[in-house]
């Protein structure tokens, strides 16, 4: 294995797209989008590549995010079909060693449901994570306003408010990390950021959206992402999330999206998966989060 380089990005994208076609990965952003996401990434210290006879046959990238208990890393591994066993094991092992050395409290590996990591790594499945899809060509559920609240669209929102609303809505969710507004809105237009605001001016809920096009993807393109559906604890169970998601589906279709997708914790305690099913979404891809914790 060797340290990665920014010049490896095209070969990395090809490897990721092959995993999507083979059903071993949910999705991969395009090269330009992925390059933007990796701005500032330390390729030398935080990645390793394996070169096979025909080019790149394996890669591991380790990213980290802050958490109240300490840093949490995500070990992103991609391998050619022939390297599913030993090579993947070595790449994950390297990512775990780096995570521990960097002072992480936990390291995560995301795998399709049914795929497992070899023994001896100290990593266990801890959470199901689902992608849910629905077609936008048919009839949509009409948004139903909730009495005592109004919707405010992103351009009318003061800077910093979206991040504050998002962080407070998700503070009690599993492994949540606070985000800055720059992090939260990277690649997301403010026109697809919507707040539910109580008549007294108190922010109650937030939903963010974006339009993406994916290669090696069976969904009708482009895809509208319904992201970050969050409600403040004191405003839950009033129908705000249903209103916001139904409203977002209309906005996404009007923006040109042909499919809508969202991601949800399969153990979400608020019952979100059931709400999304009621709005026409179906589970399209199931992942499991595997995690190692470091005392």
N, C-alpha and C positions, 0 to 999 in steps of 0.2 A: 504494500500500500504506500501511497505517497500523499503529501499534502495537496489539497485541491487548489485550483487557480480560477480566477474569474473567467479565463478563456475556456474552462471546462463547461460553461453554462449550456451551449448548444448540445453537447453530447449528453449532459445531464437531463435536459428536457426530453431528448429522444428516449433515454432510458425510462424516464417517468411515464412518457406516453405509451411505451410498450407495456408497462405495468397496468395502465388504465385499460388498454385493449384486452389484456388477459384477465381482467377482473380482479387484479391484486391491488388496485388503488382506486380511490373514489374519483379523483380529478387532478389535473395539473394545470396551473395557469400557463399562459403562453410565455415564450422566452422574454419578451419585453416586460410583461407584468411581473414575472418571477425575478427578473433582474432588478426591477424597482423595489420589490419586497426584500431583496438581499442587499440593498444599499447599505454600506457600512459593515457588511458581514466580513469577519476575519477568516478568510479562506485558509490561510496558512495554519492558524492555530485550531480552527473549529471544524475542519473537514478532512476527510481522507477519501482517496479515489483508488480503485483497482482497475488496472488496464489489462484487458484480455487480448487475445490475438486479433480480434476484429474491432477493437476500440474499447470504450469504457464498459465494464461489465458489473461494476458495483460502486456505490457511493454512500457516504454518510455525512450528514450535516448536523451540527448541534447548535441549537439556538437556546436562548434563555430569556426568562421573564421574571419580574419581581413578584413576590408573594409575601403576605404578612409574616409567614414562618421562615422565609428565606427564598433564595432563587430556586426556580423550577426549570429544568431543561427539557427540551423536546429533541429526541434523537430521530432524525428523518433518514431512513435507510431505503435505498433502491438497489435492486439487483436484477441481472438478467435471469431468465428462467433456469438456466443451468447452475446458477449460484445460490439457489434458495436455501440450501442447508449450511454448509461449512462457511461460505463467504459471508452470508448474512449474520451468522453467529459471531464471526470475527469483527464485523463492522459494528454491531450492537455493543459488543464487549468494549471496543475502543471508545464508543460514545459514553458508556457507563463510567469508564475510567476517567475520561475527561471531565464528566459531570461531577464526580466525586472530588477530583483534584481542584475543581473550580469552586468548591464549597456549596454545591447544590444540596437542597434538602430532599429533593426528589427528581427522578428522571423518568420521562414518559416515552413510550414507543406506541404508535397507533398502527393497528393491523386490521385487515378485513376479518370479519367474524369467521371462525373456523380455522384460521391460521394461527399457529403457535410458535413460540420461541423455544429453542432448545433448553435443556436442563443446565443448571449450574450458573445461570446469569443473575439469579436473585430477583427476577422480574415476574410479577403476577398480574393477571387481568383484574382490573378494579372497576371498570365502568363501560357500559355499552353506549355507543354514540351513533346516532342515526342521521342519514340524509333523507329528507322527505321531499317528494316532488309532486307537482300537479301541472296539468296542461292549462294554458291560458286561452285556448281557442274556444272553449265552451262557455257556458253560463257561469258567472261568478256570483258568489253570495253578496248581496247588497250590504254595504257598511251600515251598521245600526248605531247611530250616536247614543252615547250614554248621558242621560240628564245630569246637569251640573258640571259638564266638562265640554271643552272645545279643542279642536286640533289646531296646532300651530306648525307651519312648515319651516324647515331649516333656515332658509335665507332671512327669515324674520327673527331668528333666535340669536341672542348675543353670544359672542365667542366664549367658549368655556362651559356654557350651560349644557350642551349635549353630553360632554364627558362627565360632568357632575351628575346628570340624570342617569346616565348609563352606569356609572360606578355605584351609585346608591341603590339602583334597581337590582344589581347583580352581586352586591356585597355578601349576601348569605348563600350564594351558589357554590357548588363544589369547585375547589381549586381556582376560584376567581382571582384575577390580578387586576388592580386598578390601571386604567389607561389614561394617557393624556389625549387631548383633543386631536393633536396631529396624528397620533397612532391610530386613534379610532376612525378618523375620517380619511385616512390615506386611501385613495382610489374610490372614495364614495362621494357622490355629488350631494351638496346640501339640499338640493331640490327633492331628494328621496329620503331626507331625515325628517321625521314627524314626531311631535310631542303631543301628548294629551295633557291639557292644563285645566285644573279646577277653576271654577268661576271666581274663586278668591285669589287666583294667580299662582297657586301652588302647583309645581310640576308633578304629574302623577305617573306618566308612562312614556316610553320612548321606543321607536322602531327606526332602524336604519336600512337603507337599501342600496343596491348597485346593479348594474347590467354587465354581464361578462359573456365572452365567447370562448369556448373551450375546444381544443383539438382532441381527436380520438375519443369523442363523447357521443353517446347515442341520443342524448336529449335534443329536442328541437332548439336550435340556436337563434338568437342569443338567449341567455338564461338570466332571469331576474332573481336576485338573491334577497330574500327577506331576512335581514340580520338583526341581531341584538334586540329581540322582543322582550322588553323588561318593564316591570311595573313595580312601583314603590310598595313595600310591604303593607303600608296602611291603606293603599288603594286597590289591593287585590280582591278578586272575587266579585267584581262589579261589571265585568264585560269589556273592560278597556282593551285587553290584548286582542280579543275577538274583533273589536272595532278597528283597531290599528292594522291588524293583519289583513282583514277584508279591504280596508282602504288602500293598503299597500299593493295588493294584487291588482287593483284598478290602475293605480299609478304606474306599476311596472308594465302592464299591458299597453297603456297609452304611450309609454316610452319605447315600445318596440319589442319587449320581451315576448317570447313564444312559450317558454316554460318558466315556472317558478319553483325555486328550491329553498329549503331552509335546513338548518342543522339544530339538533336538539339532543340533550342529555337523555338517554333512555330511562334514567332513574330520576328525572326531574320531579321534585316533590310538589310542584304547583299544578301538575296534571297537563302540562303543555302539549305532550303528544296527542292526547285525546282531543284537545281543542283543534289542533292542526288537522286531524283526521276529519273532524266535523266540517272543516272548511275545504275538504277535497284533496288533501295531501295524503300520499301513501309512502310507506317506507321503501326507498329505492336502493339504499346501500347501508349495510350495517358494519360498523367498525367496533373494535374493542380497544380501550386504553389499557395498556400494560404499564405498570409502574414499579420502579425500585425506589425505596426510601433509604436515606443515609442518616443515621443518628447524629 
